[in-house]
Amino acid sequence: MKSLNQIFFLIVIFTLVCHPKNVPAQNTRIIKGQVRNEKGKPLAYANIFLKNRFEGVMSDEQGNYQLKFKGADQVTLVCTFMGYESFEKELTLQRGAVEKLNIRLKPTLIQGKTVTVSASAFTAADEEGVTLTSLDVVRTPGAAADIFWAIKSFPGLQQVEEGAGLFVRGGDVSETLFMLDGAIINHPYRYESPTGGYFGTFSPFLLKGTFFSSGGFSAQFGDALSGALSMESLDLPDRRQVGLGMGLAAESAYLSVPIIKDKFGFSFSGNLSNTEMLFRLNQSQKDFSHYPSAYDINLNTIYKINQNSEVKFFVFQENDQVGVEVDDPDYASHFHGDNSNRLYNFKLTHQVNQKWLFTGNLAFNDFQRELDLSVMHLNLADRLSQCRLSLEGELTKNISFRAGNYFLRYRTIISGQVPQNELDLSPSAPIDLVSTNYTSDRAAQYLEFDVPTLLGILLKAGLRGEYESTSRDYLIDPRVSLVYPISATSNISAAAGRYHQFPKPEYYDPFIGNPNLSAMEASHWILGYLYQQENRIFRVECYYKKYHHLLLKDAVQNYTNGGYGYARGLDFFAKDASGPISGWVAYSWLQARRQWMDLPVLASPYFDITHNFTAVLNWDLPFNLSIGSSFRYATGKPYTPAPGQYHSARVPDYQKVDLTFSYRCSFFESNLTIFYLALSNITGRINIFDYRYSPDYQRRDAVESAYGRSLYFGMSFNM
């Protein structure tokens, strides 16, 4: 309690030191005016901010605003309001100047977005998903500024473990595709585990936007049965920026430099984390032989060849380590993991003319891992080389077209030993030797059209083909979606498609797997309704997924493609940002059944979480203070309480309440400093995620949260 009081005391001191009244006003510029719509009606709570800076305000109930800032003489003012086109204007202000600027916004017709083609634009099917900005990620309470954690607050995601793993609409964590700037990311998690990992690999501050689709995604995304996550890195910087961050478990640094204005520049960042203080302060019950630690560095270089062409080179290096005790009713052992992840991605973008855009990628992803747990010892080298070529544009005024080719080479080398029974990790367990040397060459092609039809219905039709060299399979997946605009603010959508995914390389191992496995298959059917007006969104979707050719354990062949199953559910999402208080509510109902892996009968897989509910609330207070809160609830995970019962029982329900507090201030001209405090699981509830049984099922241990109530604090310094 003493530590908590000291932290609140420090925040009060920082508030007094940084209060705007203590900052000299002679260098302040002021922009003020009123925001109205095309009919002259004032728009309350519109967002007004400076592009590529942190200063921003909201209009009041009469549409009036006043934005004060210090620093650059030349700025770009941006105004956004849901349901209206964004407003931008470049301004030049001298010190002490007051600029009066009235803003008039034009409404945006939702159905018109689907036929617009531009660089990095998302297609009609993508609009069925949810787009997150970096600010959304940081402001989500309980997300720890992690992209994957923030995405889990939206519908269609199941809370299976205390981590960042994305389990999408009754699908396993391995069934979601991850991409960065068009390149496929093979290992997207930090502190990787069978259920994903505890954090995502990429910081939201490396990205300008994140798009996630929970199903029915278009033909340009492949080799995934359930979901797709597409990330875009930062663009060419327009000014020099320096950022420093410091928290209870991490330090970070950021540098952005425009070397040649509007021509050439780079962004560089590095992050270092060590969680020992975090776990000790919050009195974790886990016994660590090596507290989770990691570092990553990245360089993003952008060069504009001319007005129509740009090249981007993204380099990323990440290492993480962890050593933690694994409790078992019969013995105690430590898990040790040491991972290294590198990515090199070269991207060319060329605007052929006003209607056609060409993009190309050359990328290499190299992942290395050492893993030790009792009798299990594994060394993994996983490499992915890829080339992508794509073309998108307008065939006519109303018909858009997209086509692309992927060429990929997967190379995986695994050596070591594993227990013959994966549930028996005792020191005396019988083992199998593993020696996998897997190479797979793949070629994929996709073709898509957006075509308006009768009654204003927009049709998206796509076809994807993919060849895999090991199985010599050539797969063809048709996909289609329809959007019917009921009005300018609402529409009904439907989608259907076929999806294939190849098993992980280790399942082709001749000793513990089956070299003759083929691709798994899923079919999606989705029906939804969307209402969007100004700053409110309401969305509901129902879906049905059918699975074929899933992996199934076999006494003779180790694994076959004899598995099958289904998933059906309902997703609900409502968001309101009509004032200083904003937030959203997400609910998902799911029923999933599979005969899959070690489930010899049709039963609930471990990620069959019936009810998932999340409520998020953010409140912007006076004096640059803000508060955020979130509540998460999920049905307990299925587990097997006795031999032959196959996930017939469930652990207790999951519940978690999080709070965040932040304060923005400026120590000097052009500086923005943010202090933040996060209280996680404020009720102190210990959530149970699974039970580990002894071989005779007479004794069990609960797999619990690392700690109950926890505290995190830090600061971010930018100039």
ABEGO torsion letter per residue (X at the ends): XAAAAAAAAAAAAAAAAABAAABBAAABBBBBEBBBBAAGBBBBGBBBBBBGBABBBBBBAAGBBBBBBBEBABBBBBBBBBGBBBBBBBBBBBBGBBBBBBBBBBBBBAAAAAABBBBGBBBAAAAABBBBBAAAAAABBGAGGBAAAAAAABBGBBBABBBABBBBGGBBAAABBBBBGGBBBABABBGBBAAGEABBABBAAABABBBBBAEGBBAABBGBAABBBBBBBBBBBABBBBBBBBBAABBBBBBBBBABBGABBBBBBBBBBBAAAAAAAAGBABBBABBBBBBBBBBBBBBBABAABBBBBBBBBBBBBBBBBBBBAABBBBBBBBBBBBBBBBBBBBBABAABBBBBBBBBBBBBBBBBBEABBBBBBBBBBBBBBBBBEBABAABBBBBBBBBBBBBBBBBEBBBABAABABAABBBBBBBBBBBBBBBBBBBBBBBBBBGGBBBBBBBBBBBBAAAGBBBBBBBBBBBBBABAABBBBBBBBBBBBBBBAAAABAAABBAABBBBBBBBBBBBBBBBBEABBBBBBBBBBBBBGBBBBBAAAGBBAABBEBBBBBBBBBBBAABABBEBBBBBBBBBBBBBEABABBBBBAABBABBBBBBBBBBBBGGBBBBBBBBBBBBBBBBABBGAGGABBBBBBBBBBBBBBBBBBABBGBBBBBBBBBBGAAGBBBBABBBBBAAGABBBBBBBABBBBBBBBBBBBX
